Amino acid sequence: MKTSMKLILGLLFTALSLQSFAQKPEPVYSVQRQMHNSEWYKQQAKAWKQEIDKGTKDKMAWVYWFVAKRNIERYILHKVYGDKMEGNYLISCDEIVKLAEKAIPNSFELYYIKATVGSDKSETMDEYVMKAQALSPYNQLLLPFLIDYYLFRNDKTNLELTCKKWFESNEIPQELLITAYNNLISLEPNAILIVNGYNDKYPSWVLQNSQNLRPDVLVLHLSTAQSNDTYRENVFKENGISQMVIKKRNPNDTIYDPESDVLNHLITKVKNRPIYFSTYSDFQLYRDFKDKMYFVGLSLKYSEQPFDNIAVIRNNVENKYMLDFLKHSFYYSYAQGAINDMNNRYIPVFLKLSEHYQASGETKKAQEIKELAKTIAETGGKSKYWTQYFEK
């Protein structure tokens, strides 16, 4: 009986300990840097709301609560629970903003939260970005907003300064910077590199503007060029690209309109600059041109004529890419999820190259590149991918 009671008490203590641990408040970052499951975000939203209810003086508690709820709302739980979420810690982001306006008025944290909400409404975001900047200049949280702010205004002086501040902050993981370096350094002179994600645009812009790396390359963010007339018009004018008009269409209209497609415009109008498309972007964005897209490593090159793209991949991997960071890592980064996601994109590169090495009788090189791919796959949770393609 005593043994049973001890066992029950032990299990109860363990359960309570685990519950307490699960609810311990931790910094919550955007999904571009760190991705957790839905339960983790729910626990963090609850934990930070509890800290606020206890009267914490840490204004970042409001940011972490807001970001946790935003991640739930935009990326996780709405896909499962819809509008059925319950709990005072899972109120809407707009309601959190209203509470924050009363609790932390005129603070950097409030303006950062409002700028994040305003990122869906560009006419309000700028005001809050500048207010936040005035209170805490070049705060790490604000840096991507500032880059967009100055980029859209073609303010090169402040854009360069902001990129330098971001580079010096060490907030961008070195793996993301090295991958951006590898991609940029492998492109032909005066190339246009089309990107469409967070972690392939900002590291590239930061390197270009802080380290003067490949300033000849136009790194164009496709969806922004599609939706933001000012950004597109400034970039096109500066690079001698003919202007275009994006036709406004009904959201329910699924008919493809090539006249309103930026990628189509670039391919048909730009004949004096090679065009590349980052492999970190969704295939669907260039599906209409897939037969003329050639895999060359971390990018695909658009070409009207076939060419030996395997030779280009080999040259990039052997002579241009920095790859030692893929073999070993001696530090922990809170952004390990983002790092793994970026690193996993090297696996198809190494698959193509290993096939080439094997076919040309270079078995040692084939084995070495396979081992490197395996290391990446195991670290990034893609072991099944490695087994499927390398051990078929």
C-alpha positions in Angstrom: 0.0 0.0 0.0 2.8 2.4 1.0 4.6 1.5 -2.2 1.5 2.2 -4.3 1.0 5.6 -2.5 4.6 6.5 -3.1 4.2 5.7 -6.8 1.0 7.7 -7.1 2.6 10.7 -5.3 5.7 10.4 -7.4 3.6 10.4 -10.6 1.6 13.3 -9.4 4.7 15.3 -8.6 6.2 14.5 -12.0 3.0 15.6 -13.8 2.9 18.8 -11.8 6.6 19.4 -12.5 6.1 18.9 -16.2 3.1 21.1 -16.2 5.0 23.9 -14.5 7.9 23.5 -16.9 5.6 23.6 -19.9 4.2 26.9 -18.7 7.5 28.5 -17.9 7.6 31.8 -20.0 10.3 31.8 -22.7 11.1 34.3 -25.4 8.8 33.9 -28.4 10.1 34.7 -31.8 8.5 34.9 -35.2 8.1 31.7 -37.2 10.8 33.0 -39.7 13.3 32.4 -36.9 11.8 29.7 -34.7 9.0 27.2 -35.2 7.3 25.3 -32.5 4.2 23.2 -32.4 0.7 24.6 -31.5 0.8 23.4 -27.9 4.0 25.2 -27.2 2.6 28.5 -28.5 -0.6 27.9 -26.4 1.5 27.3 -23.3 3.6 30.4 -23.9 0.6 32.6 -24.6 -0.9 31.4 -21.3 2.4 31.8 -19.4 3.1 35.4 -20.6 -0.6 36.4 -19.9 -0.1 35.0 -16.3 3.1 37.1 -16.0 1.2 40.2 -17.1 -1.7 39.4 -14.7 0.9 39.2 -11.9 2.0 42.8 -12.6 5.3 42.2 -14.3 7.2 45.3 -15.2 8.8 43.6 -18.2 7.2 45.2 -21.2 8.5 42.5 -23.4 5.9 40.2 -21.8 3.4 42.0 -24.0 5.5 41.3 -27.1 5.9 37.7 -26.3 2.2 37.2 -25.6 1.3 39.0 -28.8 3.8 37.0 -30.9 2.7 33.7 -29.4 -1.0 34.5 -30.2 -0.1 35.8 -33.6 1.8 32.6 -34.4 -1.2 30.6 -33.3 -3.7 32.8 -35.2 -1.8 33.0 -38.5 0.2 29.8 -38.8 -1.0 27.1 -36.4 -4.3 26.8 -34.6 -6.7 28.5 -37.0 -6.1 25.6 -39.3 -7.4 23.3 -36.7 -9.7 25.1 -34.3 -11.0 28.0 -36.4 -12.9 30.5 -34.2 -13.4 28.0 -31.4 -10.3 28.9 -29.4 -11.0 29.6 -25.7 -9.2 31.2 -22.8 -8.4 34.8 -21.9 -4.9 34.3 -23.1 -6.1 33.4 -26.6 -8.0 36.6 -27.2 -7.5 38.2 -30.6 -4.4 40.2 -31.5 -6.5 43.3 -31.9 -7.8 42.9 -28.3 -4.2 42.4 -27.1 -3.3 45.7 -28.8 -6.1 47.5 -27.0 -5.0 46.2 -23.6 -1.4 47.1 -24.4 -2.4 50.6 -25.3 -3.6 51.0 -21.7 -0.9 49.1 -20.0 2.3 50.2 -21.8 1.3 53.5 -23.7 3.9 55.3 -25.8 6.4 52.5 -25.4 8.7 50.8 -27.9 7.0 47.5 -27.3 3.6 48.9 -28.0 4.7 50.5 -31.3 6.5 47.3 -32.3 3.3 45.3 -31.7 1.3 47.9 -33.7 3.8 47.9 -36.5 3.5 44.2 -36.7 -0.2 44.4 -36.9 0.2 47.3 -39.4 2.4 45.1 -41.6 -0.9 43.9 -43.0 -2.0 47.5 -43.5 1.0 49.4 -45.0 -0.7 52.8 -44.5 -0.4 52.4 -40.7 2.8 50.5 -40.3 5.2 53.3 -41.2 4.0 55.6 -38.5 4.6 53.0 -35.8 7.9 51.9 -37.2 9.2 55.5 -36.9 7.8 55.9 -33.4 9.5 52.7 -32.3 12.7 53.7 -34.0 12.7 57.0 -32.1 12.4 55.3 -28.8 14.9 52.5 -29.4 17.0 53.1 -32.5 18.0 50.0 -34.4 16.4 47.6 -31.9 16.9 44.1 -33.2 13.1 43.5 -33.3 12.7 46.5 -35.6 15.5 45.9 -38.1 13.5 44.1 -40.8 10.8 46.8 -40.6 13.4 49.5 -41.1 14.9 47.8 -44.1 11.5 47.6 -45.8 10.8 51.2 -44.8 14.0 52.6 -46.3 14.0 50.2 -49.3 10.5 51.3 -50.3 11.6 54.9 -50.1 14.8 54.2 -52.0 16.7 55.8 -49.1 20.1 54.2 -49.7 21.9 56.0 -46.9 19.6 54.8 -44.2 19.2 51.4 -45.8 23.0 50.8 -45.8 23.2 52.0 -42.1 20.4 49.7 -41.1 22.0 46.7 -42.8 25.3 47.5 -41.1 23.5 47.6 -37.7 21.8 44.3 -38.4 25.1 42.7 -39.5 26.9 44.0 -36.4 24.1 42.8 -34.1 24.9 39.1 -34.9 21.1 38.5 -34.9 21.1 36.8 -38.3 22.6 33.3 -37.8 25.9 32.9 -39.6 24.5 29.9 -41.5 21.9 32.1 -43.2 24.5 34.7 -44.1 26.8 32.1 -45.5 24.1 30.6 -47.6 23.2 34.0 -48.9 26.9 34.5 -49.7 27.0 31.2 -51.5 24.0 32.1 -53.6 25.2 35.6 -54.5 28.8 34.7 -55.2 27.8 32.0 -57.6 25.7 34.2 -59.9 26.8 35.7 -63.2 27.6 39.4 -63.4 24.6 41.8 -63.3 22.3 38.9 -62.5 18.7 39.3 -61.2 18.0 37.0 -58.3 14.3 36.6 -57.6 13.6 35.7 -54.0 10.3 35.4 -52.1 11.0 34.5 -48.5 12.1 36.1 -45.3 15.4 34.2 -44.8 16.6 34.5 -48.4 15.9 38.2 -48.9 17.1 39.9 -45.7 20.5 38.1 -45.4 21.2 38.9 -49.1 20.3 42.6 -48.7 22.3 42.8 -45.5 25.4 41.4 -47.1 25.0 43.6 -50.2 24.6 46.8 -48.2 26.9 46.1 -45.2 29.7 44.2 -46.9 29.4 45.5 -50.4 29.0 41.9 -51.6 27.9 41.5 -55.2 26.3 45.0 -55.5 25.8 44.3 -59.2 23.1 41.7 -58.4 19.5 42.8 -58.2 17.9 40.9 -55.4 14.2 41.3 -56.1 11.5 40.2 -53.7 8.8 38.9 -56.0 5.6 39.1 -54.0 6.5 42.7 -52.8 7.2 43.7 -56.4 3.8 42.2 -57.3 1.9 44.1 -54.6 3.8 47.3 -53.8 3.8 49.7 -56.8 6.4 52.1 -55.2 8.9 49.4 -54.6 8.5 47.9 -58.0 8.7 51.2 -59.8 11.8 52.4 -58.0 13.6 49.1 -58.6 12.7 48.9 -62.2 13.6 52.6 -62.8 17.0 52.2 -61.2 17.8 49.0 -63.1 16.6 50.2 -66.5 13.6 47.8 -66.6 10.5 48.9 -68.4 7.6 49.8 -66.1 4.5 47.7 -65.9 1.0 48.1 -64.6 -0.4 45.5 -62.2 -4.1 45.1 -63.0 -6.3 44.8 -59.9 -8.4 41.7 -60.1 -11.1 40.0 -58.2 -9.6 37.7 -55.5 -11.8 34.9 -56.8 -10.4 35.2 -60.3 -8.0 32.3 -60.8 -7.3 33.0 -64.4 -3.6 33.6 -65.0 -2.9 37.1 -66.4 0.7 37.2 -67.8 0.4 41.0 -68.2 0.1 41.4 -64.5 2.8 38.9 -63.6 6.2 40.4 -62.6 8.2 37.3 -63.3 6.7 37.1 -66.8 7.5 40.8 -67.4 11.1 40.3 -66.4 11.6 37.2 -68.6 10.0 38.8 -71.6 11.4 42.3 -71.3 14.9 41.9 -69.7 17.3 40.4 -72.3 20.6 41.8 -71.1 20.8 40.3 -67.6 20.7 36.7 -66.5 17.7 35.8 -64.4 17.9 33.4 -61.4 15.2 32.1 -59.0 16.0 31.2 -55.5 15.4 27.5 -54.7 14.1 28.6 -51.3 10.9 29.9 -52.9 7.8 27.9 -53.9 8.0 26.0 -57.1 4.5 27.3 -58.0 5.8 30.8 -58.5 7.7 29.8 -61.6 5.7 26.8 -62.7 4.8 28.5 -66.0 8.5 28.6 -66.9 9.6 25.3 -65.5 10.8 23.9 -68.8 13.3 26.7 -69.1 14.5 26.7 -65.5 17.9 25.0 -64.9 19.0 23.9 -61.5 22.5 25.3 -60.8 22.7 25.0 -57.0 20.9 27.3 -54.6 19.2 28.9 -57.6 17.6 28.0 -60.9 18.6 29.9 -64.0 16.1 30.9 -66.7 17.5 30.0 -70.1 16.0 29.8 -73.5 18.8 27.4 -74.6 19.8 24.2 -72.8 23.3 24.3 -71.1 25.4 22.0 -69.0 24.0 22.9 -65.6 25.7 20.0 -63.9 29.1 21.6 -64.7 27.8 24.8 -63.1 26.7 23.0 -60.0 30.1 21.3 -59.8 32.0 24.6 -60.1 29.8 26.2 -57.5 30.2 23.5 -54.9 33.9 22.9 -55.5 35.1 26.4 -56.1 32.6 28.9 -54.8 30.5 27.7 -51.9 31.7 27.8 -48.3 30.5 24.5 -46.9 32.5 23.8 -43.7 29.6 25.2 -41.6 27.5 22.3 -42.8 29.8 19.7 -41.2 30.0 20.9 -37.6 28.4 23.5 -35.4 29.9 24.5 -32.1 27.2 26.8 -30.8 23.5 26.8 -30.1 21.1 29.2 -31.9 17.6 29.9 -30.9 16.9 30.0 -34.7 18.0 26.4 -35.2 14.7 25.6 -36.9 15.3 28.3 -39.5 19.0 27.2 -39.9 17.9 23.6 -40.5 15.3 24.6 -43.0 17.9 26.6 -45.0 20.6 23.9 -44.7 18.2 21.2 -45.9 18.1 23.0 -49.3 21.7 21.8 -49.9 20.6 18.2 -50.1 19.2 18.3 -53.7 22.4 20.1 -54.7 24.5 17.3 -53.3 22.2 14.6 -54.8 22.7 16.0 -58.3 26.5 16.2 -57.8 26.8 12.8 -56.2 25.0 11.3 -59.3 27.5 13.1 -61.5 30.5 11.9 -59.5 29.2 8.4 -59.6 28.6 8.4 -63.3 32.1 9.8 -64.0 33.8 7.2 -61.8 34.7 9.6 -59.0 33.4 7.3 -56.3 35.4 8.9 -53.5 33.9 12.3 -54.2 30.5 10.8 -54.6 30.8 9.2 -51.1 32.0 12.4 -49.5 29.2 14.4 -50.8 26.7 11.7 -49.7 28.1 11.8 -46.2 27.8 15.5 -46.1 24.2 15.3 -47.2 23.5 12.7 -44.6 24.9 14.9 -41.9 22.6 17.7 -43.0 19.6 15.4 -43.2 20.1 13.9 -39.7 20.6 17.4 -38.2 17.6 18.8 -40.0 15.2 16.0 -39.4 15.2 14.8 -43.1 16.8 11.4 -42.7 13.9 9.8 -44.6 14.6 12.2 -47.5 18.3 11.2 -47.5 17.5 7.5 -47.4 14.9 7.8 -50.1 17.1 9.5 -52.6 20.7 8.5 -51.7 20.1 4.8 -50.9 17.5 3.9 -53.5 
